[in-house]
Amino acid sequence: ETDSRHTYTPLLQLYVDINRLDLLPESVSSLRHLEILSACMNSIYELPECITELVHLTSLNLDANEIHRLPIGMGNLHLKLLKVAHNRLERLDEGFLAPNLRTTIECLWVSNNNMQELPALFNGVEKLTDIHIDYNPMRSPPVELLSEGMNVIIQYCRIRAERVHEVKDLLDEYGFDSEPINFSPECRGALTGETGFLTPEDLVDFDAALDTFINGAYYKCPVSAADLVDKVDALKHEREYVFYNMMLQELLRILEKETGISGKKKRFSGNVVRQNLKKEWGKDQDEVNCYAVTLDALLRETPKNQYVKKFRPSLFQLMVEELPVTVFEYTPELLKDAINKFEGPYGHVAMIDKVKFDKDEYVDPETGKERRKFPCVVPALVIAKVIYTATEARRRAEEDDMYWNAFQQTEDDIEDWCESKVGRKRLQQEMKKRQKLVAKDVQTGEATKREKETAVHGAEDTLELINQRKKDFDAGKPAHLHKISSVTEAIDLIASGEDKLSEAKRELRIADKALKESHAKLRMKKKDQVTCCTDDLKRKFCHKEWARILEEQRSLSDRRGWRRPWDGEDGEEFATWLAVKATKARSHDEEEEPEEVDDTPDWLKGDDGENDDEYSWENTANLEQYESEAYTRYLTAERPEGLAPPWKQHLGGDAAEGRGNGKGDSEEEEEEED
């Protein structure tokens, strides 16, 4: 530069190599025309920020120092050559080349540093032809790619950046909090904030999978970002399901245990726990049995008072004592979430509702006064007595499919058999046999009806006579005319007479109904007779298939320790089956030489072997023994006409509905009397 006294030549090159320098002075920024700066093989650990002001600098050699970071704004320079090898650099910032280095840099040496990641900053850097990044503890890109050339490395970094953005967007969409800065160079703590019931091990596993996806050899990673996020989201929901289910199942075990206690040891009375509620929470909105527990008994300890003879812990406390230790704290709020959010395979299993109890047991702990609400309708937890697991619902559906397929196959086989030569012959024989029996039933029924009519007339005459005696008694006539000594005796005589008349009329209705049914059977056309015989055969052998499958599935469940909550009400029939089996096993062990007893029902034994045909109508006189809920559901869906025999078409009123309405004789008679 030139002033009035001196002329200076601008400094264009500066070499300060091998000088044990710790720092470059701030005054280096005054060398505004400097083009080459070499300070290699020193001990420089930090560069001054002002070095970014040397706008004419094209070559900067800082090899073999102790620099751990480059100053922000390096991209403002117009360097063609930058050597920072053999230092302690840990990373290059994403904006390292912006805005000017991207268009000027031709040579970049960053080998022998501590860098684990190469950022996606080389895409579009066309002049860069000489780059050294080897001998770094590089994790991303993988070491195996470093020798593949700049184009491969640039492509890898670009794809990695795209994956980071894709994963971040997906995690945001699924409601996960995340921190992309934790994704690389090694993924640790990718998920932040609320992660539900994901365990620490789950989070570590997700970090490992995400690390492979983002920082590993992407061409060896077959999963997509959507797969990764879908998987962790599904795991989150699974963990939530398992945790809530664990709490509710344990609460049910506590309720079952406490309600099973009787006498003085019973802590929770019917005033705080009801066992007879029903909700439409089952399969196809079937009703299920439920407990109802007052929220006070569920969540609050109860000191000794006029209702509770000694201190009573809350059901929540009893539940927590039995639950396993986890990283999550059991709180009433967590139980509330389980009640409101958990759904079984068929939907709701619990809810908070207002429920009526016989008596209000609440006593104010401060005043000692009873609340005394009448009627006692208080907030309560309603929870199904049995909560199905997804596996149990699947096994139930599979078992229903077994029944369905067996019924269809059996009915098809019977149809084919009835079309065969032997089947047609046996069918004709059965029809003739039934018609003869029905004709006899008609004769017997007519005689029985006449007998019952006579009995009704006799009962009417007797009641009329009693009423006349009562009138004579009321009129004060001599005792030998009415033979009644008191008003009470008169009332008792009339009541007895009315009861006998009512019973006689009931028996007449039964006889009349039986006779009508016999007439209807006798009037059946041949086509209806065939249908009736065929349907009876189908019902018998479908029931045999149902019993066979049921026995197989019960035995399988017993061997594997499975529950069968659909087997009877809340699994009661399965529990009875297990108890009978255990009793037989004990009896077998106690007997030295047990005798083999065939306790198989007659209808399961099949034919006696005298007939060579495949099917038989033996033991079909009483079809009630072949009733099963599974077959009824099957007929309702597939063949509703099979629910009632054809002869019931000739009957009027409710009787025509027959087997399909599910009413017995006693129910129909009660309706008639009403």
Summary of the structure (lengths in Angstrom):
residues: 674
radius of gyration: 45.3
end to end distance: 124.3
largest distance: 167.6
contacts: 1869
relative contact order: 0.04
helix: 53%
strand: 10%
